[in-house]
Amino acid sequence: MSSFFRTTIEEAQLKLQSGNALFVDIRDYASHCEGHIEPSFHLDQSSVDALIAQTPKDRPLVVYCYHGHSSQMAARFLVDQGFTEVYNLEGGYEAWTRT
């Protein structure tokens, strides 16, 4: 069984600059609206089917939450859906905003 990878803030910034990775925000909608990594896809129950159906399975995904804990479950779920390059952002959005 495959698993997700972990990525540091610095590595994630490089992935963002490459333009290939899709950043996936699993925080609640209000928090996403208050601030998020640009650009990010907000993932919730109503958007998960669209993400799975419309995103190539080999596209790198960087999943984040507030602190990097809850996003691990989402990353595992996405791997189970067939995505091959899934990263969990260590420290989450909070760590991202401190850089």
C-alpha positions in Angstrom: 0.0 0.0 0.0 1.3 3.4 -0.9 1.4 6.3 1.5 1.7 10.0 1.4 4.9 12.0 1.8 5.7 14.8 4.2 7.0 18.1 2.9 8.6 21.0 4.7 7.5 24.6 4.1 10.6 25.2 2.0 10.0 22.2 -0.2 6.3 23.2 -0.6 7.3 26.7 -1.7 9.4 25.2 -4.5 6.4 23.0 -5.5 4.2 26.1 -5.6 6.7 28.0 -7.7 6.9 25.0 -10.2 3.2 25.6 -10.9 2.5 21.9 -11.2 1.4 21.1 -7.6 -2.2 21.6 -6.5 -2.5 22.9 -2.9 -5.5 21.4 -1.1 -6.9 23.3 1.9 -9.0 21.1 4.2 -9.7 23.7 6.8 -13.3 25.0 7.3 -14.6 27.3 4.7 -14.5 30.4 6.9 -10.9 29.9 7.6 -10.1 29.3 4.0 -11.8 32.6 3.1 -9.9 34.5 5.8 -6.6 33.4 4.3 -5.0 30.5 2.4 -2.1 29.6 0.2 -2.6 31.0 -3.2 -3.8 29.3 -5.2 -5.5 26.5 -3.2 -8.4 24.2 -3.8 -10.8 24.1 -0.8 -11.6 20.5 -0.1 -14.8 19.6 1.8 -17.6 17.1 1.5 -19.2 19.0 -1.4 -16.0 19.3 -3.5 -14.2 16.0 -2.9 -15.9 14.3 -5.9 -14.9 17.1 -8.2 -11.3 16.9 -7.1 -11.2 13.2 -7.6 -12.9 13.3 -11.0 -11.1 16.3 -12.5 -7.6 16.1 -11.2 -5.0 13.9 -12.9 -3.9 11.1 -10.5 -0.2 11.9 -11.1 -0.5 15.6 -10.3 1.3 16.5 -7.1 -1.0 17.4 -4.3 0.1 19.3 -1.2 -2.6 18.9 1.5 -2.7 21.3 4.5 -4.8 22.1 7.5 -4.2 24.3 10.5 -1.2 22.6 12.0 -0.5 19.6 9.8 -2.3 16.9 11.8 -5.8 16.5 10.3 -4.4 16.9 6.8 -2.6 13.5 7.3 -6.0 11.7 7.2 -7.0 13.6 4.0 -3.6 12.8 2.4 -4.1 9.2 3.2 -7.6 9.3 1.7 -6.3 10.9 -1.5 -3.7 8.2 -1.8 -6.4 5.6 -1.4 -8.3 7.3 -4.3 -5.4 6.6 -6.6 -3.3 9.8 -6.4 0.4 8.9 -6.6 2.1 12.0 -5.3 0.5 13.4 -2.2 2.3 15.5 0.4 1.2 16.6 3.8 2.5 20.1 4.7 4.4 19.9 8.0 3.2 22.5 10.4 0.2 23.3 8.2 -1.1 26.8 7.4 0.1 28.2 10.7 3.7 27.3 9.8 3.3 28.6 6.3 2.2 32.1 7.6 5.3 32.3 9.8 7.6 32.2 6.8 
